[in-house]
């Protein structure tokens, strides 16, 4: 059974424990100013916190309420606890100006995310790809993108703004794939 718990934040909090991804920072300005953004599988909320500070309204979703507890008192963030991979996965009741996915892959959600983007909405997605097993976790192929997988998945559905893949060193060695794309219309 799927349960969603919604916690509304009320107070601003200034400190962030982890910097947002440079890919997200670079492409987030393409999202409508002050728009509604989904941070999917947000973890402790490094992107949700940064986006909220930039004036966006953020729905931060993750399955771990304890990990997200540091966002409870931050303005502009709506926390939702949901297991996106459970039977009867999350039912979307919103359309978003932007969607952020970082370091998470659940293939059944991949192309369905375009259904909850508003026309002109922006998808910013980055996660690990094949080759990352050389550096540690994730190493299971189920959690690693294949070469060009984001490009192949989203090209028929969205206008591609930027795409990259390959090895990176800072902050830790990894093999990543990234895309920024905009919904037509």
C-alpha positions in Angstrom: 0.0 0.0 0.0 1.2 3.5 -0.8 1.1 6.2 1.8 1.9 9.9 1.2 2.6 12.1 4.2 2.7 15.8 3.5 4.6 18.2 5.9 4.4 21.9 5.2 7.4 24.1 6.1 6.9 27.3 7.9 10.2 29.0 8.7 13.3 29.9 6.7 16.6 28.1 7.4 19.8 29.5 6.1 22.4 26.7 6.3 22.8 24.1 3.6 24.9 21.0 4.4 25.7 20.1 0.8 26.2 22.3 -2.3 23.8 21.7 -5.3 25.1 20.1 -8.4 26.7 22.5 -10.8 24.5 21.0 -13.6 21.4 22.0 -11.6 22.7 25.5 -10.8 23.6 26.1 -14.5 20.2 25.0 -15.9 17.7 26.0 -13.2 17.4 29.6 -14.5 15.6 28.1 -17.5 12.7 27.2 -15.2 10.0 29.9 -14.8 10.9 32.3 -12.0 9.1 31.4 -8.8 7.7 28.3 -10.6 6.7 25.0 -9.0 9.6 22.5 -9.1 9.6 18.8 -8.3 12.8 17.5 -6.6 12.3 13.8 -7.1 14.1 11.4 -4.8 15.5 14.5 -3.1 17.3 12.8 -0.2 18.4 15.5 2.3 17.3 18.2 -0.1 20.5 19.9 -1.4 18.6 20.9 -4.6 15.3 21.6 -2.9 17.0 24.0 -0.4 18.9 25.8 -3.1 15.9 26.1 -5.3 13.8 27.5 -2.4 16.5 30.1 -1.7 16.2 31.1 -5.4 12.4 31.7 -4.9 11.0 28.6 -6.4 8.2 26.6 -4.8 9.5 23.1 -4.3 7.8 19.7 -3.9 10.5 17.5 -2.4 9.7 13.8 -2.6 11.7 10.9 -1.0 10.9 7.7 0.7 13.0 8.5 3.8 11.2 11.0 6.2 14.2 11.1 8.5 16.6 12.1 5.8 14.2 14.9 4.7 13.6 16.2 8.3 16.2 18.9 7.8 13.8 20.6 5.3 10.7 20.8 7.6 11.4 24.5 8.6 12.3 25.9 5.2 10.0 28.2 3.4 8.9 27.3 -0.1 9.4 23.5 0.4 6.6 21.0 0.6 7.9 17.7 1.8 6.2 14.5 0.7 7.2 11.0 1.9 6.5 8.5 -0.8 8.1 5.3 -2.1 8.2 5.9 -5.8 9.0 2.3 -6.6 6.2 0.7 -4.6 3.1 -0.8 -6.2 0.6 1.9 -7.0 3.5 4.3 -7.3 3.0 8.0 -6.6 -0.1 9.6 -8.2 0.8 13.0 -9.6 -1.8 15.7 -8.9 0.4 18.6 -10.2 2.0 19.9 -13.3 5.5 21.3 -12.8 7.5 24.2 -14.3 10.6 22.1 -13.6 11.7 18.7 -12.5 15.0 17.9 -10.9 16.3 14.3 -10.6 19.8 13.8 -9.3 21.6 10.5 -8.6 18.4 8.4 -8.9 17.2 6.0 -11.5 13.9 4.1 -11.6 13.3 3.3 -15.3 9.5 3.0 -15.1 9.4 6.7 -14.2 11.8 7.9 -16.8 9.6 8.9 -19.7 6.4 9.4 -17.6 8.0 12.4 -16.0 7.2 14.3 -19.2 3.5 13.9 -18.4 3.8 16.1 -15.4 5.8 18.9 -17.0 3.9 22.0 -18.0 4.3 23.1 -21.6 7.6 24.9 -21.6 8.6 23.1 -18.4 12.3 22.1 -17.9 13.6 18.7 -16.9 17.1 18.6 -15.3 18.3 15.0 -14.9 21.6 13.6 -13.8 22.6 10.2 -12.6 25.2 7.4 -12.8 25.9 5.4 -15.9 27.6 2.2 -16.9 31.3 2.5 -16.0 30.6 3.9 -12.5 31.1 0.4 -11.1 34.8 1.1 -11.3 34.5 3.7 -8.6 32.0 2.0 -6.3 28.3 2.3 -5.8 26.0 2.2 -7.6 27.4 -0.8 -9.5 24.2 -2.7 -10.2 23.3 -2.3 -14.0 19.7 -1.7 -13.0 20.8 1.6 -11.4 23.2 2.7 -14.1 22.2 4.4 -17.3 23.3 2.9 -20.6 25.3 5.2 -23.0 23.0 7.9 -24.4 20.0 6.5 -22.5 18.7 9.9 -21.4 19.1 11.3 -24.9 17.4 8.4 -26.5 14.5 8.4 -23.9 13.8 12.2 -24.0 14.6 13.3 -27.6 11.2 12.2 -29.0 9.4 13.9 -26.1 11.3 17.1 -25.3 13.6 19.7 -26.9 17.1 18.9 -25.7 19.0 21.9 -24.4 22.1 20.2 -23.2 23.5 16.6 -22.8 26.7 15.2 -21.5 28.1 11.9 -20.2 31.4 10.6 -19.0 33.9 10.4 -16.2 34.3 13.2 -13.6 36.7 13.6 -10.7 35.4 16.2 -8.2 33.8 15.9 -5.7 34.4 12.1 -6.1 35.2 10.0 -9.1 32.1 8.8 -10.9 30.7 8.2 -14.4 27.6 10.4 -14.9 25.1 11.2 -17.6 23.2 14.5 -17.6 20.4 16.1 -19.6 18.5 19.4 -19.6 15.4 19.4 -21.8 12.3 21.5 -22.3 8.7 20.4 -23.0 7.3 21.6 -26.3 4.4 24.0 -26.3 
